[in-house]
Amino acid sequence: GVDATLEALAGFVENRLRFGGLIVAPIVRFESIDYTRENRLTGARGASDLDEVIPGIGVNWAFNEDLTLFAGVHEGFAPPRTEDIIDNSGGSVEVDAERSTNWELGVRGALGARTTMEAALFHNDFSNQIAVGSVAGGSTPLAQGETLYTGAELSLNWDGKDLFAGGRPYATLALTALPTARQERPFTAVATGLPVGGSADGKRLPYAPRWTATARAGWQHGPWDVSAEVQSVSE
C-alpha cells in the first residue's frame, strides 16, 4: 500500500475601491503546499513542496439596479497531485503546476420581476496544463503543454416565489459554448520531454464538448425541494 498526504495553507488579501457605481477589486492569493508519499511495501519515502503567489483584479460597473457589467483577469493555479509529483520509489518528478491567465467579460441583471440572467465571454490561456494520461490503458504518460479555451456562458433563473400558497416553483437554464479548446503546442511527456503520440499544434482537446446545456425545474415547500434536471453534452 501507499500513504500519500498533502497539507495546504491558503490565504488571500482583497481590496475594494468604490467610485460611484464602479467597483475595482484587486486580489492576491497565496498557497503553500507540502507533499509526502510513502510506499509501505518498499519503505521508500519522498517529500516535496510548492509555494505560489496568484494575483488578479475584478471590475463591476452597476449601470442601474437591474444591470451590472463585470470583467476580470486572474492568474490561474492548480497544483499537481501527490502521486504525480512523487513517484512510487520516493523520487521527485519534474512536473509543473497548472498555470493560466483567465479573462472574462459579462453582464448580469434582471429580466422582469422574476427572471435574472448572466452572460459572459471567457478566454483561458494555459501556459501549462497537466494531462494525467490513461489509467486504464497505461500507454499514455503523464504529460503537460500549452492550451487555449475560449467560449461563452449564459444562465437564466426564474423564481415563482409568492405565486402559490403551497410552495415556490423555480426553473434554471445554463448554456455553455466552447468553440475553441485547442493545444497551442504538442503535449510532452514529463518523464522524457518528448511529444506524446497523437498530440499536435491546433488539435482540439478531448473532454471539451462544443456545447453543454442544463435545464432544471423544481418545487420548494418548507424543508422539501423536489426537482428534475436534464443535461445535454455534445460530442
HUPE-V145136 format. One line per field, one symbol per residue. ss: DSSP state (h for helix, s for strand, l for the rest). phi: phi as a letter, one per 40 degrees, with the letter a starting at -180 (. if undefined). psi: psi as a letter, one per 40 degrees, with the letter a starting at -180 (. if undefined). A space follows every 10 residues. Layout:
ss->???
phi->???
psi->???
This chain:
ss->lsssssssss sssssssssl lsssssssss sssssssssl llllssssss ssssssssss ssssllssss ssssssssll lhhhhsllll lslllllsss ssssssssss llllssssss ssssssssss slllllllll llssssssss sssssssssl lllsllssss ssssssssss sssllllssl llllslllll lllsllllll ssssssssss sllsssssss sssll
phi->.bbbbbbbbb aabbbbbbbg cbbbbcabbb bbbbbaabcc cbgcbbaaaa babbcaabbb bccacbabcb aabbcbaacc cdcccbcccg ccccbcccba bbbaaaabib bgcbbbbaba bbabbccabc bcgccccgcc ccaaacbabb aababbbbbc dgcbccibca ababbbbbcb abccaccbcc cbgcdcdgca dgccccfbcc bbabbbbabb afccababbb bbbcd
psi->ihhhihhihi iihihhhhgb ehhhgiihih hhhhiihhhd deehiiiiih ihhhiihihh hhdadehhhi iihihihhii idedehieee ihhghiihii hhiihaiiah gadehiihhi iihhhhdhhh heahdddeeh ihiiihihhh aiihihhhhf hedideahii iihhhhhgdh gihdihiihd deeiihhehi hehiiifgid hihhhhiihh hbehhhiiii hhhi.
